[in-house]
Amino acid sequence: MGSRIENVIRTAVQTFATKPNGSFVNANVSHNMNILRQLLSEICPADDLGLTRYSGQPRFPLNLFSSKAAPVSYMEIFENQTVSIGIFVLKDGASIPLHDHVGMYGILKVLYGSLNVQSYSPIDLPGQTNSSIVHQPQYLKARRFPISCINEKDSPAVLSPSEHNLHTIWTVGGPASFLDILAPPYDPSGTLNGGKVRDCYYYSDVAGEDGMPSNSEIRLLKKTSCPPSFWCDSLTYCGPDIKHLQHELN
């Protein structure tokens, strides 16, 4: 019997595997995602991932705004053409700017600490073409949802191509970490998906600049560059051995 994280990886690949025409091999995606969310809820970070509450955290209090240390660290666990699975570790006071997940499904499970998540659902998003690059418009109209505060006791949060597809994340009361599953993965170089580029785009909420009420749930988002205050460094995965899966599931 495999480890818990191996079961998560296998279930994620089975859930999001696609046919050549882009449709899912397993049609009941919602059911399979619920199984995957349950598996994630059973994960013990220390035993199943080799992750402690202090992994990737500085030994002393850190002023993120004057330090050269990355505010966020990423630990890659597994990636193939179907899914990417990894852990984001946020230092106290860190945030991940508003960004999108074009055509992607995502599952986020807090492992340690608490996070605020502000999510948006795109409205009237243009259909994607067979172009080698997945484009996003310069301006995007979206429905903003109330801020959700989630912690390690909460069920995993979910996003889809049409619901909660854009979000910004920040820590609450200390450092935090979360396990992240994306399907299909980001692919800025086009190496995973036959040359089709799938990049991450950042946005700012500019509602009010176009005459839209500033307190409206319908927002205008403007594509922008990645804020200079945000960048990631890497952490090494120290959990159970899963090297065999990289060959087996590719």
C-alpha positions in Angstrom: 0.0 0.0 0.0 1.4 3.4 -1.0 1.9 6.4 1.3 -0.9 9.0 1.7 0.9 11.4 -0.6 1.3 8.7 -3.2 -2.5 8.0 -3.1 -3.1 11.8 -3.5 -0.9 11.9 -6.5 -2.4 8.8 -8.2 -6.0 10.0 -7.5 -5.2 13.5 -8.9 -3.7 12.1 -12.1 -6.7 9.8 -12.5 -9.2 12.6 -11.8 -7.8 15.1 -14.3 -6.5 12.8 -17.0 -7.7 13.9 -20.4 -8.4 12.4 -23.9 -6.7 13.8 -27.0 -9.8 16.0 -27.6 -9.4 17.6 -24.1 -12.4 15.9 -22.4 -11.8 14.0 -19.1 -11.2 10.3 -19.2 -13.3 10.0 -16.0 -16.4 12.0 -16.7 -17.6 12.4 -13.1 -15.0 15.0 -12.2 -17.0 16.5 -9.3 -17.2 13.1 -7.6 -13.5 12.4 -8.1 -12.6 15.8 -6.8 -14.5 15.1 -3.6 -12.6 11.9 -3.1 -9.4 13.9 -3.7 -10.4 16.5 -1.2 -11.1 13.8 1.4 -7.6 12.3 0.9 -6.1 15.8 1.3 -8.0 16.2 4.6 -6.3 13.1 5.9 -2.8 14.3 5.2 -0.5 14.7 8.2 2.1 17.3 7.1 4.9 16.0 9.3 4.4 12.3 8.6 3.2 12.4 5.0 5.1 15.3 3.6 8.1 15.8 5.9 6.9 19.3 6.6 6.9 21.0 10.0 5.2 24.2 11.1 8.7 25.9 10.9 9.8 24.5 7.5 11.0 27.3 5.3 10.6 29.9 8.1 13.4 32.1 9.4 14.9 31.5 12.8 14.2 35.0 13.9 11.3 37.5 13.1 11.7 38.8 9.6 10.7 42.2 8.2 9.6 41.2 4.7 9.6 44.7 3.4 13.3 45.3 4.2 14.7 41.7 3.8 16.1 40.1 0.7 14.6 36.8 1.8 11.8 35.5 -0.5 8.4 36.0 1.1 7.2 32.7 -0.3 8.8 29.3 -0.8 7.6 26.5 -3.1 8.3 22.8 -2.6 7.6 20.8 -5.7 6.2 17.3 -5.0 5.1 16.0 -8.4 4.4 17.3 -11.9 3.5 15.8 -15.2 1.4 17.0 -18.2 -1.8 16.4 -16.2 -1.2 17.9 -12.7 1.3 19.8 -10.6 1.4 19.2 -6.8 3.4 21.2 -4.4 3.5 23.2 -1.2 3.6 27.0 -0.8 5.2 28.2 2.4 4.4 31.8 3.3 6.3 33.8 5.9 4.5 35.9 8.4 3.0 38.9 6.6 3.5 37.4 3.1 0.9 37.4 0.3 0.4 36.0 -3.1 -0.9 38.7 -5.5 -4.1 38.4 -7.5 -3.5 35.9 -10.3 -5.4 33.6 -12.6 -5.5 29.9 -13.5 -6.6 29.9 -17.2 -8.6 26.8 -18.0 -7.4 25.1 -14.8 -8.9 23.3 -11.8 -7.3 23.8 -8.4 -7.4 22.4 -4.9 -5.9 24.2 -1.9 -5.4 22.6 1.5 -4.0 24.6 4.4 -1.4 22.5 6.3 -0.3 25.0 8.9 -1.5 28.4 10.0 -4.4 30.6 8.6 -4.9 32.3 5.3 -7.2 34.9 3.9 -8.4 34.1 0.3 -10.1 36.7 -1.9 -11.4 35.0 -5.0 -13.1 36.1 -8.2 -15.1 34.4 -10.9 -14.5 35.7 -14.5 -17.6 37.0 -16.3 -18.0 36.6 -20.1 -14.5 35.2 -20.5 -13.7 34.7 -24.2 -13.4 31.2 -25.4 -9.9 29.7 -25.9 -8.6 28.9 -29.3 -6.2 26.4 -30.7 -3.5 29.0 -30.6 -0.1 27.9 -29.1 -0.5 30.6 -26.4 -3.5 30.8 -24.0 -4.3 34.5 -23.9 -6.0 36.6 -21.4 -7.6 40.0 -22.1 -6.0 43.2 -20.8 -9.2 43.9 -18.8 -11.4 41.3 -17.2 -14.8 41.7 -15.6 -15.2 39.4 -12.6 -17.5 38.7 -9.6 -15.7 39.2 -6.3 -16.5 36.9 -3.4 -16.2 37.8 0.3 -12.9 37.1 1.9 -12.6 33.5 3.3 -10.4 32.8 6.3 -9.3 29.2 6.1 -7.0 27.1 8.4 -5.7 23.6 8.7 -9.0 22.4 10.2 -11.0 23.5 7.1 -11.8 21.4 4.0 -9.8 22.1 0.9 -10.9 25.0 -1.2 -11.6 24.5 -4.9 -11.3 26.5 -8.1 -12.4 25.7 -11.6 -12.0 27.4 -15.1 -15.2 29.4 -14.4 -15.6 29.6 -10.6 -13.1 31.3 -8.2 -10.5 31.1 -10.9 -8.6 34.2 -9.8 -7.5 34.7 -6.2 -5.1 36.5 -3.9 -3.9 34.9 -0.7 -2.3 36.3 2.5 -1.3 35.1 5.9 -3.3 35.8 9.1 -1.5 36.1 12.4 1.7 34.3 11.5 3.3 32.1 8.8 1.3 29.5 6.9 1.6 26.8 4.3 -0.7 25.0 1.9 -0.7 22.1 -0.5 -1.7 23.1 -4.0 -2.9 20.9 -6.8 -3.4 22.4 -10.3 -4.7 20.7 -13.4 -3.4 21.1 -15.9 -0.2 22.8 -14.7 1.1 26.2 -15.6 3.4 25.7 -18.6 5.1 29.0 -19.5 7.5 27.3 -21.9 5.0 25.0 -23.6 7.1 21.9 -22.8 4.3 19.9 -21.1 1.4 20.3 -23.5 2.7 19.9 -27.0 4.0 23.5 -27.2 0.9 25.2 -25.9 1.9 27.9 -23.5 -0.1 28.3 -20.3 1.2 31.2 -18.2 0.2 32.8 -14.9 -1.2 36.4 -15.3 -1.4 39.0 -12.5 -4.2 41.5 -12.0 -5.1 44.6 -10.0 -8.7 45.4 -9.0 -9.4 48.8 -10.6 -13.2 48.9 -10.0 -14.2 52.6 -9.6 -11.9 53.8 -12.3 -14.5 52.9 -15.0 -17.4 54.4 -13.2 -18.4 51.1 -11.5 -19.3 51.5 -7.8 -16.3 50.8 -5.7 -18.4 48.6 -3.4 -19.9 46.5 -6.2 -19.3 42.8 -6.3 -18.8 43.1 -10.0 -15.2 44.2 -10.5 -13.0 45.3 -13.3 -9.6 43.6 -13.2 -6.6 45.0 -15.1 -3.8 42.7 -16.2 -0.5 43.8 -14.7 3.1 42.7 -14.2 4.1 40.6 -11.2 4.6 42.9 -8.2 8.3 43.3 -7.4 7.5 42.5 -3.7 6.5 39.0 -4.7 8.9 36.2 -5.6 9.5 32.6 -4.6 12.5 30.5 -3.7 12.6 26.7 -3.5 12.4 24.1 -0.7 13.4 20.4 -1.0 10.7 17.8 -0.6 11.5 15.6 2.4 8.5 13.3 2.5 8.1 9.6 1.5 9.9 8.4 -1.6 7.8 9.0 -4.7 10.5 9.1 -7.4 9.0 6.0 -9.1 5.8 7.9 -9.8 7.5 10.4 -12.0 8.4 7.6 -14.5 5.2 5.5 -14.0 2.7 8.4 -14.4 4.4 10.1 -17.3 
